[in-house]
Amino acid sequence: MMEVTTTSIDAEALKKSLANAAAGGFCSFEGWVRNLNEGRDVERLEYEAYEPLVVSEGQRVLDEARRKFPFLEARCVHRTGLLEIGDLAVWVGVASAHRDEAFKACRYIIDELKVRLPIWKKEHYVDGDSDWVNCERCAEHGGH
Amino acid sequence: MKTITVRYFAMFREHAGLGEETLVLNAATAKDVFEQTRLRHGSSEPNGHCKVAINDAMADWTSPISDGDTVLLFPPVAGG
């Protein structure tokens, strides 16, 4: 399930929601707001998403991950709005029978999310300036 | 000529100064809509890093445009 939320993400509650008696492993990824990007001091981030397509395209990514790395449960939540340093911006969790599928599916989901889903990030800098982040161009220079 | 509703997001919305407009365009493909609105609003972003959706379905730049379509122009994405 792919979701978008405007409120803080409760990672523990999400993890519990993936409980499955057949699962022998669980893997999660948390994307946090950091205070530095490309040499500039960041004060806060602003995320914007086009929710209808984040949900539908995100579900497509989860379905692809399940076909490639068969898992039992997976869930992804992305937050939008103004976020402060240290806030949780995105959470991906995967439960599977064995650890390999959980690790690989989790990695696949976050990697695809970053380049495919209509989500945008504006950095607000300590010096008062702000700018939209272009992760696809960043990827051409070694990735994030 | 086709009547097209164009929706702008993130930096495109800021460049255009609006989130949506309805235009009468001589456009065959999504790329045509992108180029004509880019000229209209003076954006320098090439389409190579951008994405497009038509009527809430992800599309390609070569996707055909029909009269009455809503075209969503997405600047480079940056989730996560």
Backbone of each chain as ProteinMPNN parsed JSONL, in Angstrom:
{"seq_chain_A": "MMEVTTTSIDAEALKKSLANAAAGGFCSFEGWVRNLNEGRDVERLEYEAYEPLVVSEGQRVLDEARRKFPFLEARCVHRTGLLEIGDLAVWVGVASAHRDEAFKACRYIIDELKVRLPIWKKEHYVDGDSDWVNCERCAEHGGH", "coords_chain_A": {"N_chain_A": [[0.841, -1.195, 0.0], [0.559, 2.163, -0.894], [0.937, 5.343, 0.444], [0.114, 8.802, 1.134], [0.822, 11.361, 3.414], [0.004, 14.182, 5.475], [0.754, 14.524, 7.989], [2.897, 13.652, 10.842], [4.929, 10.715, 10.491], [4.335, 7.561, 11.844], [6.507, 5.328, 12.598], [6.739, 2.986, 14.149], [4.086, 2.12, 14.444], [3.5, 1.595, 11.795], [5.284, -0.482, 11.252], [4.242, -2.474, 12.94], [1.85, -2.899, 11.639], [2.523, -4.516, 9.576], [2.808, -7.029, 10.5], [3.095, -10.529, 10.247], [2.48, -13.928, 10.455], [3.939, -15.695, 8.96], [6.221, -14.421, 8.338], [9.724, -14.145, 8.398], [11.506, -12.19, 8.483], [12.113, -8.64, 8.535], [12.429, -5.526, 6.949], [13.276, -2.118, 6.873], [13.231, 1.214, 5.482], [14.107, 4.487, 6.268], [13.671, 7.767, 5.328], [15.224, 10.706, 6.194], [15.054, 14.183, 7.054], [17.801, 16.126, 6.336], [20.429, 18.404, 7.41], [22.1, 19.512, 5.531], [22.864, 20.016, 2.125], [24.542, 19.458, -0.821], [26.555, 21.23, -0.026], [25.174, 23.355, 1.063], [23.582, 24.935, 3.826], [20.751, 23.639, 5.193], [17.568, 24.608, 6.286], [14.883, 23.785, 6.483], [12.584, 21.515, 4.83], [10.316, 21.366, 2.078], [7.78, 19.425, 0.949], [5.994, 18.483, -1.948], [3.3, 16.789, -3.472], [1.634, 14.968, -6.057], [-1.035, 13.51, -5.28], [-2.968, 11.525, -6.355], [-1.546, 10.233, -8.444], [0.816, 9.526, -7.162], [-0.085, 7.554, -5.469], [-1.165, 5.629, -7.283], [0.998, 5.08, -9.065], [2.901, 4.442, -7.178], [1.801, 2.117, -6.118], [2.122, 0.519, -8.31], [4.896, 0.276, -8.331], [5.268, -1.141, -5.939], [3.982, -3.512, -6.623], [5.642, -4.4, -8.702], [7.981, -4.827, -7.225], [7.149, -6.915, -5.62], [6.822, -8.957, -7.481], [9.458, -9.291, -8.367], [10.915, -9.802, -6.027], [9.634, -11.846, -4.102], [7.58, -11.044, -1.474], [5.883, -10.865, 1.733], [4.434, -8.777, 2.961], [4.152, -5.263, 2.373], [4.682, -1.761, 2.674], [4.421, 1.713, 2.087], [4.989, 5.06, 2.949], [4.751, 8.478, 2.292], [5.562, 11.707, 3.358], [4.111, 14.999, 3.126], [4.304, 18.617, 2.79], [5.574, 21.109, 5.101], [8.651, 20.238, 6.49], [10.83, 19.643, 9.235], [14.343, 19.652, 10.201], [15.552, 16.4, 10.746], [13.048, 15.254, 10.739], [10.906, 12.567, 9.707], [10.624, 11.753, 6.422], [9.979, 9.855, 4.526], [8.863, 6.474, 4.606], [9.578, 3.091, 4.227], [8.599, -0.231, 4.389], [9.135, -3.739, 4.547], [8.052, -7.043, 4.867], [9.077, -10.384, 4.918], [9.449, -13.927, 4.105], [12.101, -14.677, 4.226], [15.276, -12.972, 4.758], [16.567, -11.92, 2.485], [14.756, -11.208, 0.399], [13.364, -9.168, 1.69], [15.315, -7.16, 2.159], [16.112, -6.587, -0.517], [13.691, -5.905, -1.812], [12.925, -3.67, -0.377], [14.965, -1.862, -0.989], [14.569, -1.668, -3.746], [12.031, -0.481, -3.861], [12.372, 2.105, -2.623], [14.308, 3.199, -4.295], [13.017, 3.296, -6.809], [10.832, 4.866, -6.196], [12.01, 7.358, -5.781], [12.719, 8.255, -8.336], [10.472, 8.026, -9.937], [7.935, 8.753, -8.865], [5.502, 11.386, -8.676], [6.634, 13.608, -6.849], [7.886, 16.409, -5.184], [10.592, 18.392, -3.942], [11.384, 21.109, -2.004], [14.056, 22.993, -0.956], [14.652, 24.93, 1.871], [16.898, 27.298, 2.749], [19.36, 28.142, 5.273], [20.304, 30.678, 4.856], [18.12, 32.032, 3.93], [17.386, 31.759, 1.308], [15.783, 29.694, -1.233], [15.173, 26.606, -3.011], [14.146, 24.352, -5.624], [14.732, 20.869, -5.533], [16.534, 18.76, -7.695], [16.521, 15.616, -8.248], [16.987, 13.812, -10.288], [18.893, 14.987, -11.892], [20.861, 15.109, -9.965], [21.403, 12.413, -9.693], [22.762, 11.894, -11.995], [25.17, 12.847, -11.348], [26.328, 11.127, -9.568], [24.504, 10.439, -7.628], [22.244, 10.283, -4.743]], "CA_chain_A": [[0.0, 0.0, 0.0], [1.291, 3.433, -0.977], [0.124, 6.402, 1.049], [0.678, 10.145, 1.319], [0.277, 11.939, 4.634], [0.468, 15.533, 5.796], [1.139, 14.531, 9.407], [4.118, 12.889, 11.109], [4.844, 9.28, 10.201], [4.571, 6.732, 13.028], [7.214, 4.155, 12.067], [6.431, 1.794, 14.96], [2.727, 1.661, 14.098], [3.563, 1.026, 10.449], [5.959, -1.782, 11.367], [3.291, -3.43, 13.533], [0.789, -3.199, 10.676], [3.015, -5.509, 8.614], [2.985, -8.312, 11.195], [2.607, -11.675, 9.48], [3.021, -15.11, 11.133], [4.843, -16.418, 8.066], [7.402, -13.581, 8.071], [10.925, -14.425, 9.192], [12.38, -11.011, 8.454], [11.504, -7.35, 8.222], [13.439, -4.528, 6.618], [12.654, -0.827, 6.598], [14.09, 2.36, 5.156], [13.545, 5.769, 6.692], [14.325, 8.942, 4.765], [15.157, 11.791, 7.167], [15.445, 15.514, 6.584], [19.127, 16.464, 6.872], [20.666, 19.853, 7.486], [23.097, 19.949, 4.549], [22.76, 19.41, 0.798], [25.431, 20.054, -1.807], [27.322, 22.317, 0.574], [24.339, 24.451, 1.582], [22.923, 24.655, 5.105], [19.3, 23.55, 4.997], [16.802, 24.884, 7.511], [13.715, 22.91, 6.446], [12.2, 21.055, 3.489], [8.89, 21.43, 1.752], [7.452, 18.401, -0.042], [4.715, 18.58, -2.643], [3.042, 15.543, -4.206], [0.346, 14.846, -6.727], [-1.4, 12.281, -4.576], [-3.585, 10.432, -7.133], [-0.55, 9.454, -9.193], [1.768, 8.927, -6.213], [-0.704, 6.324, -4.978], [-1.283, 4.608, -8.337], [2.331, 4.695, -9.546], [3.551, 3.784, -6.036], [1.293, 0.745, -6.043], [2.771, -0.203, -9.41], [6.258, -0.027, -7.866], [5.166, -2.218, -4.946], [3.644, -4.75, -7.344], [6.868, -4.844, -9.381], [8.898, -5.34, -6.199], [6.648, -8.228, -5.165], [7.119, -9.954, -8.526], [10.911, -9.512, -8.436], [11.423, -10.287, -4.74], [8.358, -12.18, -3.462], [7.5, -10.755, -0.038], [4.561, -11.101, 2.301], [3.757, -7.51, 3.213], [4.963, -4.063, 2.153], [3.937, -0.519, 2.822], [5.266, 2.893, 1.898], [4.292, 6.31, 3.276], [5.547, 9.692, 2.063], [4.954, 12.888, 3.976], [4.186, 16.247, 2.365], [4.206, 19.832, 3.591], [6.836, 21.621, 5.654], [9.302, 19.311, 7.412], [12.002, 20.197, 9.915], [15.518, 18.769, 10.252], [15.34, 15.201, 11.569], [11.724, 14.659, 10.513], [10.81, 11.407, 8.831], [9.949, 12.181, 5.19], [9.447, 8.67, 3.829], [9.071, 5.194, 5.297], [9.306, 1.888, 3.435], [8.777, -1.446, 5.183], [8.837, -4.989, 3.84], [8.168, -8.275, 5.655], [9.149, -11.53, 4.006], [9.792, -15.193, 4.764], [13.561, -14.665, 4.437], [15.781, -11.592, 4.757], [17.047, -11.44, 1.182], [13.661, -10.53, -0.305], [13.019, -7.937, 2.411], [16.351, -6.157, 1.842], [16.098, -6.213, -1.939], [12.435, -5.227, -2.153], [12.962, -2.356, 0.274], [15.868, -1.045, -1.796], [13.922, -1.425, -5.038], [10.904, 0.443, -3.686], [12.818, 3.48, -2.379], [15.021, 3.682, -5.487], [12.043, 3.615, -7.86], [10.023, 5.993, -5.686], [12.741, 8.624, -5.932], [12.822, 8.707, -9.726], [9.234, 7.852, -10.717], [6.693, 9.286, -8.301], [5.408, 12.85, -8.757], [6.878, 14.231, -5.543], [8.91, 17.446, -5.347], [11.199, 18.807, -2.674], [11.972, 22.447, -2.03], [14.913, 23.231, 0.201], [14.714, 26.288, 2.418], [18.238, 27.373, 3.312], [19.564, 28.977, 6.457], [20.529, 32.064, 4.423], [16.856, 32.631, 3.513], [17.115, 31.373, -0.078], [15.131, 28.381, -1.366], [15.298, 26.074, -4.365], [13.636, 23.002, -5.861], [15.79, 19.869, -5.701], [16.392, 17.955, -8.902], [17.236, 14.385, -7.943], [17.421, 13.1, -11.485], [20.184, 15.555, -12.273], [21.819, 14.69, -8.94], [21.757, 11.024, -9.972], [23.761, 11.885, -13.066], [26.453, 13.234, -10.752], [26.737, 10.194, -8.521], [23.373, 10.007, -6.82], [22.068, 10.72, -3.351]], "C_chain_A": [[0.88, 1.251, 0.0], [0.391, 4.54, -0.454], [0.882, 7.727, 1.085], [0.035, 10.723, 2.572], [0.818, 13.349, 4.853], [0.894, 15.63, 7.266], [2.337, 13.62, 9.634], [3.878, 11.395, 10.934], [5.206, 8.501, 11.468], [5.176, 5.405, 12.571], [6.868, 2.887, 12.846], [5.057, 1.229, 14.606], [2.726, 1.013, 12.717], [4.197, -0.365, 10.487], [4.983, -2.84, 11.909], [2.211, -3.828, 12.535], [1.213, -4.251, 9.659], [3.212, -6.886, 9.249], [2.337, -9.444, 10.397], [3.278, -12.924, 10.069], [4.015, -15.875, 10.272], [6.132, -15.647, 7.796], [8.557, -13.949, 9.0], [11.858, -13.241, 9.219], [11.604, -9.769, 8.074], [12.622, -6.354, 7.962], [12.719, -3.214, 6.355], [13.704, 0.194, 6.198], [13.367, 3.61, 5.616], [14.346, 6.884, 6.036], [14.116, 10.108, 5.714], [15.563, 13.108, 6.526], [16.792, 15.868, 7.214], [19.416, 17.953, 6.68], [21.652, 20.377, 6.447], [22.837, 19.265, 3.216], [23.618, 20.191, -0.179], [26.089, 21.324, -1.264], [26.499, 23.457, 1.141], [23.635, 24.025, 2.864], [21.416, 24.746, 4.931], [18.583, 23.774, 6.329], [15.562, 23.993, 7.607], [13.433, 22.518, 4.994], [10.69, 21.181, 3.326], [8.639, 20.401, 0.653], [6.071, 18.669, -0.624], [4.524, 17.278, -3.413], [1.723, 15.665, -4.953], [-0.206, 13.485, -6.316], [-2.037, 11.194, -5.453], [-2.549, 9.58, -7.872], [0.558, 8.901, -8.303], [1.213, 7.585, -5.75], [-0.737, 5.252, -6.073], [0.083, 4.147, -8.838], [3.11, 4.003, -8.422], [3.089, 2.349, -5.89], [1.911, -0.107, -7.151], [4.191, -0.611, -9.003], [6.228, -1.182, -6.858], [4.852, -3.556, -5.628], [4.864, -5.303, -8.084], [7.83, -5.468, -8.383], [8.457, -6.729, -5.741], [6.939, -9.32, -6.194], [8.615, -10.297, -8.558], [11.439, -10.201, -7.178], [10.21, -10.667, -3.879], [8.397, -11.97, -1.935], [6.077, -10.99, 0.44], [3.769, -9.803, 2.445], [4.701, -6.357, 2.872], [4.076, -2.836, 2.249], [4.909, 0.639, 2.672], [4.422, 4.137, 2.181], [5.237, 7.474, 3.019], [4.81, 10.873, 2.654], [5.072, 14.089, 3.051], [4.01, 17.439, 3.307], [5.572, 20.253, 4.101], [7.395, 20.649, 6.685], [10.566, 19.951, 7.978], [13.148, 19.182, 9.894], [15.24, 17.607, 11.207], [13.985, 14.553, 11.376], [11.818, 13.487, 9.542], [9.983, 11.803, 7.599], [9.311, 11.008, 4.467], [9.794, 7.419, 4.622], [8.682, 4.066, 4.351], [9.529, 0.687, 4.341], [8.354, -2.671, 4.401], [9.04, -6.165, 4.803], [8.154, -9.455, 4.694], [9.552, -12.782, 4.778], [11.278, -15.206, 5.126], [14.109, -13.267, 4.19], [16.124, -11.05, 3.373], [15.962, -10.655, 0.433], [13.317, -9.2, 0.363], [14.023, -6.827, 2.097], [16.199, -5.653, 0.407], [14.827, -5.463, -2.335], [12.427, -3.818, -1.572], [13.823, -1.396, -0.554], [15.224, -0.68, -3.136], [12.839, -0.354, -4.898], [11.399, 1.876, -3.485], [13.545, 4.04, -3.608], [14.042, 4.1, -6.588], [11.187, 4.816, -7.464], [10.711, 7.323, -5.996], [12.763, 9.141, -7.369], [11.503, 8.655, -10.502], [8.013, 8.574, -10.179], [6.676, 10.812, -8.344], [5.416, 13.503, -7.37], [8.016, 15.222, -5.749], [9.343, 17.961, -3.986], [11.823, 20.183, -2.853], [12.795, 22.638, -0.767], [14.853, 24.697, 0.592], [16.029, 26.383, 3.172], [18.309, 28.34, 4.493], [19.722, 30.446, 6.054], [19.259, 32.738, 3.878], [16.453, 32.299, 2.087], [16.332, 30.043, -0.086], [15.236, 27.918, -2.809], [14.695, 24.679, -4.44], [14.803, 22.06, -6.115], [15.483, 19.032, -6.932], [17.184, 16.678, -8.742], [17.699, 13.629, -9.179], [18.731, 13.654, -11.997], [21.253, 15.164, -11.271], [22.328, 13.287, -9.26], [22.821, 10.938, -11.055], [25.146, 12.226, -12.528], [26.801, 12.359, -9.554], [25.64, 9.801, -7.551], [23.378, 10.527, -5.411], [21.897, 9.521, -2.453]], "O_chain_A": [[1.816, 1.373, 0.79], [-0.767, 4.659, -0.854], [2.112, 7.765, 1.068], [-1.173, 10.587, 2.767], [1.943, 13.665, 4.466], [1.337, 16.682, 7.727], [2.75, 12.897, 8.727], [2.789, 10.883, 11.19], [6.243, 8.744, 12.085], [4.456, 4.476, 12.205], [6.72, 1.82, 12.25], [4.885, 0.016, 14.484], [2.043, 0.014, 12.49], [3.717, -1.299, 9.845], [4.916, -3.956, 11.395], [1.712, -4.953, 12.57], [0.373, -4.815, 8.958], [3.726, -7.801, 8.605], [1.199, -9.337, 9.938], [4.504, -12.976, 10.171], [4.844, -16.622, 10.794], [7.029, -16.145, 7.115], [8.392, -14.05, 10.216], [12.886, -13.27, 9.894], [10.583, -9.831, 7.389], [13.633, -6.339, 8.664], [11.68, -3.19, 5.696], [14.885, 0.069, 6.521], [12.168, 3.772, 5.386], [15.568, 6.937, 6.175], [12.979, 10.471, 6.014], [16.33, 13.13, 5.564], [16.931, 15.911, 8.436], [18.755, 18.65, 5.911], [22.006, 21.556, 6.472], [22.611, 18.055, 3.178], [23.461, 21.4, -0.351], [26.168, 22.346, -1.946], [27.058, 24.429, 1.648], [23.153, 22.898, 2.976], [20.878, 25.792, 4.569], [18.95, 23.202, 7.355], [15.229, 23.504, 8.686], [13.97, 23.111, 4.058], [9.918, 21.112, 4.282], [9.207, 20.49, -0.435], [5.126, 19.023, 0.08], [5.486, 16.726, -3.947], [0.815, 16.378, -4.526], [0.108, 12.457, -6.915], [-1.674, 10.027, -5.308], [-2.663, 8.355, -7.919], [1.182, 7.9, -8.656], [1.945, 6.601, -5.65], [-0.379, 4.1, -5.825], [0.302, 2.949, -9.016], [3.887, 3.084, -8.68], [3.884, 1.463, -5.577], [2.185, -1.292, -6.963], [4.629, -1.722, -9.301], [7.06, -2.088, -6.917], [5.392, -4.596, -5.252], [5.097, -6.512, -8.096], [8.427, -6.51, -8.654], [9.286, -7.607, -5.503], [7.258, -10.455, -5.839], [8.987, -11.454, -8.752], [12.303, -11.074, -7.256], [9.802, -9.888, -3.017], [9.146, -12.633, -1.219], [5.181, -11.277, -0.353], [2.59, -9.738, 2.097], [5.912, -6.467, 3.061], [2.884, -2.876, 1.946], [6.068, 0.555, 3.077], [3.289, 4.253, 1.713], [6.382, 7.466, 3.47], [3.601, 11.027, 2.479], [6.024, 14.189, 2.277], [3.619, 17.285, 4.464], [6.601, 19.806, 3.594], [6.708, 20.277, 7.636], [11.27, 20.695, 7.295], [12.941, 18.003, 9.605], [14.759, 17.802, 12.324], [13.781, 13.416, 11.804], [12.694, 13.436, 8.678], [8.805, 12.142, 7.711], [8.242, 11.138, 3.87], [10.863, 7.315, 5.223], [7.606, 4.079, 3.753], [10.565, 0.605, 5.002], [7.352, -2.655, 3.685], [10.072, -6.264, 5.468], [7.333, -9.521, 3.779], [9.943, -12.712, 5.943], [11.663, -15.684, 6.192], [13.485, -12.466, 3.495], [15.985, -9.854, 3.12], [16.221, -9.576, -0.098], [13.015, -8.22, -0.318], [13.636, -5.696, 1.806], [16.161, -4.449, 0.158], [14.882, -4.5, -3.1], [11.966, -2.879, -2.222], [13.437, -0.25, -0.785], [15.32, 0.457, -3.598], [12.746, 0.561, -5.716], [10.88, 2.786, -4.131], [13.412, 5.223, -3.922], [14.224, 5.14, -7.222], [10.865, 5.668, -8.292], [10.07, 8.285, -6.419], [12.821, 10.352, -7.586], [11.422, 9.184, -11.61], [7.142, 8.97, -10.953], [7.69, 11.46, -8.085], [4.384, 13.883, -6.816], [9.002, 14.907, -6.416], [8.578, 17.966, -3.021], [12.667, 20.398, -3.724], [12.298, 22.469, 0.347], [14.986, 25.587, -0.248], [16.257, 25.637, 4.125], [17.459, 29.21, 4.679], [19.332, 31.347, 6.797], [19.312, 33.879, 3.417], [15.309, 32.528, 1.695], [16.24, 29.363, 0.936], [15.37, 28.732, -3.723], [14.721, 23.92, -3.471], [15.747, 22.406, -6.825], [14.339, 18.649, -7.18], [18.374, 16.637, -9.054], [18.683, 12.891, -9.13], [19.585, 12.909, -12.477], [22.402, 14.916, -11.639], [23.517, 12.999, -9.124], [23.667, 10.044, -11.047], [26.161, 11.936, -13.161], [27.489, 12.801, -8.633], [25.838, 8.906, -6.729], [24.348, 11.119, -4.937], [21.735, 9.675, -1.243]]}, "seq_chain_B": "MKTITVRYFAMFREHAGLGEETLVLNAATAKDVFEQTRLRHGSSEPNGHCKVAINDAMADWTSPISDGDTVLLFPPVAGG", "coords_chain_B": {"N_chain_B": [[-7.19, 22.591, -34.009], [-7.063, 22.223, -30.463], [-8.797, 22.101, -27.366], [-7.225, 22.273, -24.38], [-6.673, 21.411, -21.031], [-4.178, 22.45, -18.906], [-2.098, 21.467, -16.297], [0.068, 22.632, -13.794], [2.928, 21.907, -11.772], [4.808, 22.262, -8.724], [7.953, 23.647, -9.429], [7.205, 24.38, -11.99], [4.662, 25.451, -11.617], [5.328, 27.674, -10.172], [6.884, 29.078, -12.042], [4.967, 29.56, -14.016], [3.121, 30.959, -12.605], [0.626, 30.174, -11.998], [-1.63, 27.442, -11.293], [-3.136, 26.037, -13.059], [-4.466, 26.095, -16.371], [-6.616, 26.699, -19.159], [-6.135, 26.066, -22.5], [-6.128, 26.811, -26.006], [-4.728, 24.883, -28.313], [-2.465, 24.011, -30.967], [-1.712, 21.069, -30.979], [-0.275, 17.883, -31.208], [0.935, 15.928, -29.709], [1.98, 15.064, -26.303], [4.446, 16.214, -25.939], [4.32, 18.408, -27.627], [2.518, 20.017, -26.231], [4.02, 20.505, -23.951], [6.209, 21.964, -25.04], [4.942, 24.204, -26.146], [3.733, 25.417, -23.933], [5.979, 25.899, -22.48], [7.291, 27.841, -23.96], [5.373, 29.802, -23.704], [5.495, 30.459, -20.998], [8.143, 30.96, -20.539], [9.945, 29.06, -19.493], [13.013, 27.306, -18.925], [13.501, 24.682, -18.611], [14.444, 21.561, -19.875], [12.555, 18.915, -21.492], [13.512, 16.411, -20.99], [14.133, 15.696, -18.331], [11.738, 15.716, -17.187], [8.298, 14.734, -16.45], [5.161, 13.476, -17.71], [1.599, 13.424, -17.505], [-1.555, 12.273, -18.653], [-4.866, 13.003, -18.265], [-4.791, 11.951, -15.614], [-3.24, 9.633, -15.875], [-0.055, 8.211, -16.127], [2.047, 9.168, -18.829], [3.703, 9.19, -22.072], [6.08, 11.337, -23.787], [5.497, 11.172, -26.427], [2.889, 10.525, -26.482], [-0.423, 10.737, -27.818], [-2.548, 13.647, -27.995], [-5.832, 14.541, -27.157], [-8.775, 16.462, -27.948], [-10.028, 18.261, -25.216], [-8.563, 16.962, -23.273], [-6.805, 16.681, -20.117], [-3.691, 17.772, -19.32], [-0.95, 16.982, -17.391], [1.859, 18.525, -16.237], [4.926, 17.608, -15.064], [7.643, 18.725, -13.273], [11.198, 17.878, -12.779], [11.335, 15.096, -10.604], [11.604, 14.513, -7.03], [11.361, 12.752, -4.771], [11.558, 11.144, -1.497]], "CA_chain_B": [[-6.909, 23.149, -32.684], [-7.683, 21.445, -29.382], [-8.887, 22.776, -26.07], [-6.474, 21.438, -23.445], [-6.42, 21.952, -19.684], [-2.807, 22.134, -18.518], [-1.857, 21.667, -14.864], [1.491, 22.815, -13.49], [3.277, 21.506, -10.409], [6.1, 22.653, -8.131], [8.637, 24.793, -10.063], [6.432, 24.821, -13.168], [3.572, 26.306, -11.137], [5.931, 28.959, -9.791], [7.263, 29.781, -13.279], [3.767, 29.987, -14.74], [2.342, 31.864, -11.759], [-0.715, 29.602, -11.825], [-1.618, 25.986, -11.192], [-3.899, 25.399, -14.133], [-5.076, 26.995, -17.349], [-7.181, 26.027, -20.32], [-5.559, 26.702, -23.681], [-6.452, 26.253, -27.317], [-3.385, 24.637, -28.85], [-2.281, 23.138, -32.124], [-0.799, 20.096, -30.384], [-0.573, 16.483, -31.528], [1.476, 15.047, -28.661], [2.267, 15.682, -25.003], [5.654, 17.035, -26.127], [3.873, 19.682, -28.214], [1.932, 20.818, -25.15], [5.144, 20.944, -23.111], [7.001, 23.002, -25.721], [4.15, 25.438, -26.331], [3.55, 26.088, -22.637], [7.314, 26.351, -22.065], [7.493, 29.127, -24.644], [4.398, 30.741, -23.153], [5.869, 30.893, -19.647], [9.563, 31.276, -20.465], [10.717, 28.093, -18.721], [14.161, 26.786, -19.669], [13.69, 23.275, -18.249], [14.2, 20.638, -20.989], [11.581, 17.9, -21.094], [14.195, 15.146, -20.697], [14.111, 15.386, -16.897], [10.377, 15.929, -16.698], [7.336, 13.675, -16.742], [3.858, 13.984, -18.135], [0.455, 12.536, -17.342], [-2.737, 12.721, -19.382], [-6.093, 12.56, -17.576], [-4.408, 11.201, -14.409], [-2.477, 8.409, -16.156], [1.287, 8.541, -16.598], [2.088, 9.08, -20.288], [5.01, 9.468, -22.691], [6.079, 12.594, -24.53], [4.934, 10.92, -27.756], [1.457, 10.18, -26.353], [-1.305, 11.663, -28.542], [-3.428, 14.525, -27.22], [-7.17, 14.697, -27.739], [-9.534, 17.64, -27.524], [-10.646, 18.078, -23.907], [-7.651, 16.298, -22.334], [-6.073, 17.428, -19.097], [-2.279, 17.378, -19.377], [-0.25, 17.352, -16.157], [3.294, 18.671, -16.501], [5.674, 17.377, -13.833], [9.085, 19.005, -13.327], [11.994, 16.761, -12.245], [10.815, 14.658, -9.31], [12.637, 14.44, -5.982], [10.833, 12.173, -3.545], [12.507, 10.472, -0.61]], "C_chain_B": [[-7.678, 22.353, -31.625], [-7.722, 22.283, -28.106], [-8.309, 21.839, -25.015], [-6.393, 22.148, -22.095], [-5.023, 21.497, -19.271], [-2.641, 22.432, -17.035], [-0.351, 21.684, -14.609], [1.766, 22.473, -12.023], [4.658, 22.054, -10.026], [6.731, 23.819, -8.893], [7.892, 25.276, -11.312], [5.292, 25.758, -12.762], [4.128, 27.681, -10.779], [6.33, 29.764, -11.029], [6.03, 30.371, -13.962], [2.958, 31.006, -13.938], [0.904, 31.403, -11.596], [-0.616, 28.082, -11.845], [-2.289, 25.287, -12.355], [-4.411, 26.454, -15.1], [-5.621, 26.159, -18.503], [-6.761, 26.798, -21.564], [-6.095, 26.044, -24.941], [-5.138, 26.129, -28.062], [-3.455, 23.795, -30.122], [-1.252, 22.096, -31.708], [-1.232, 18.679, -30.736], [-0.151, 15.56, -30.388], [1.682, 15.819, -27.36], [3.485, 16.6, -25.104], [5.281, 18.4, -26.715], [3.304, 20.604, -27.135], [3.041, 21.369, -24.262], [5.875, 22.115, -23.761], [6.216, 24.313, -25.837], [3.917, 26.167, -25.007], [4.89, 26.591, -22.113], [7.614, 27.715, -22.689], [6.61, 30.2, -24.009], [4.854, 31.323, -21.813], [7.369, 31.12, -19.468], [10.378, 30.334, -19.605], [11.868, 27.566, -19.569], [14.387, 25.303, -19.395], [13.452, 22.39, -19.478], [13.286, 19.508, -20.539], [12.239, 16.594, -20.674], [14.144, 14.744, -19.241], [12.697, 15.414, -16.332], [9.479, 14.746, -17.055], [6.001, 14.309, -17.096], [2.78, 12.94, -17.843], [-0.702, 13.141, -18.129], [-3.962, 12.131, -18.691], [-5.775, 11.596, -16.431], [-3.798, 9.829, -14.685], [-1.102, 8.828, -16.665], [1.353, 8.293, -18.107], [3.521, 9.31, -20.765], [4.911, 10.784, -23.448], [5.482, 12.423, -25.926], [3.441, 10.59, -27.697], [0.594, 11.206, -27.068], [-2.226, 12.434, -27.594], [-4.771, 14.635, -27.937], [-7.831, 15.956, -27.192], [-10.19, 17.34, -26.171], [-9.751, 17.407, -22.874], [-7.15, 17.267, -21.259], [-4.649, 16.887, -19.077], [-1.592, 17.899, -18.123], [1.241, 17.385, -16.43], [4.063, 18.624, -15.184], [7.139, 17.763, -14.024], [9.861, 17.843, -12.712], [11.566, 16.4, -10.818], [11.957, 14.484, -8.306], [12.055, 13.903, -4.684], [11.937, 11.556, -2.703], [13.325, 11.431, 0.219]], "O_chain_B": [[-8.789, 21.878, -31.863], [-6.812, 23.058, -27.814], [-8.833, 20.749, -24.784], [-6.083, 23.337, -22.026], [-4.722, 20.303, -19.285], [-2.997, 23.514, -16.568], [0.396, 20.862, -15.138], [0.935, 22.723, -11.149], [5.529, 22.272, -10.867], [6.115, 24.88, -9.0], [7.95, 26.459, -11.648], [4.991, 26.727, -13.459], [3.504, 28.71, -11.038], [6.141, 30.979, -11.071], [6.04, 31.513, -14.422], [2.213, 31.808, -14.5], [0.058, 32.155, -11.111], [0.353, 27.512, -12.348], [-2.052, 24.107, -12.612], [-4.748, 27.568, -14.699], [-5.142, 25.059, -18.778], [-6.99, 28.002, -21.679], [-6.467, 24.871, -24.939], [-4.506, 27.129, -28.404], [-4.365, 22.99, -30.318], [-0.071, 22.212, -32.036], [-2.399, 18.318, -30.584], [-0.792, 14.541, -30.132], [1.574, 17.044, -27.316], [3.55, 17.633, -24.438], [5.86, 19.422, -26.343], [3.569, 21.806, -27.123], [3.018, 22.535, -23.868], [6.129, 23.132, -23.117], [6.769, 25.396, -25.646], [3.906, 27.398, -24.968], [4.944, 27.586, -21.389], [8.124, 28.619, -22.026], [7.03, 31.338, -23.804], [4.639, 32.5, -21.522], [7.82, 31.436, -18.367], [11.394, 30.738, -19.039], [11.728, 27.396, -20.78], [15.355, 24.724, -19.888], [12.375, 22.451, -20.072], [13.239, 19.174, -19.355], [11.586, 15.748, -20.061], [14.113, 13.551, -18.939], [12.487, 15.166, -15.145], [9.847, 13.879, -17.848], [5.744, 15.483, -16.831], [3.021, 11.735, -17.925], [-0.815, 14.36, -18.255], [-4.081, 10.914, -18.55], [-6.412, 10.551, -16.297], [-3.836, 8.953, -13.821], [-0.994, 9.697, -17.53], [0.783, 7.322, -18.604], [4.423, 9.585, -19.973], [3.819, 11.283, -23.719], [5.021, 13.387, -26.536], [2.802, 10.399, -28.732], [0.833, 12.408, -26.95], [-2.623, 11.936, -26.541], [-4.834, 14.8, -29.155], [-7.485, 16.444, -26.116], [-10.825, 16.3, -25.998], [-10.138, 17.293, -21.711], [-7.082, 18.48, -21.46], [-4.426, 15.698, -18.847], [-1.639, 19.092, -17.824], [1.823, 16.371, -16.816], [3.885, 19.471, -14.309], [7.814, 17.175, -14.868], [9.254, 16.915, -12.177], [11.451, 17.263, -9.948], [13.118, 14.33, -8.685], [12.223, 14.507, -3.624], [13.088, 11.455, -3.129], [14.164, 11.002, 1.011]]}, "name": "protein", "num_of_chains": 2, "seq": "MMEVTTTSIDAEALKKSLANAAAGGFCSFEGWVRNLNEGRDVERLEYEAYEPLVVSEGQRVLDEARRKFPFLEARCVHRTGLLEIGDLAVWVGVASAHRDEAFKACRYIIDELKVRLPIWKKEHYVDGDSDWVNCERCAEHGGHMKTITVRYFAMFREHAGLGEETLVLNAATAKDVFEQTRLRHGSSEPNGHCKVAINDAMADWTSPISDGDTVLLFPPVAGG"}
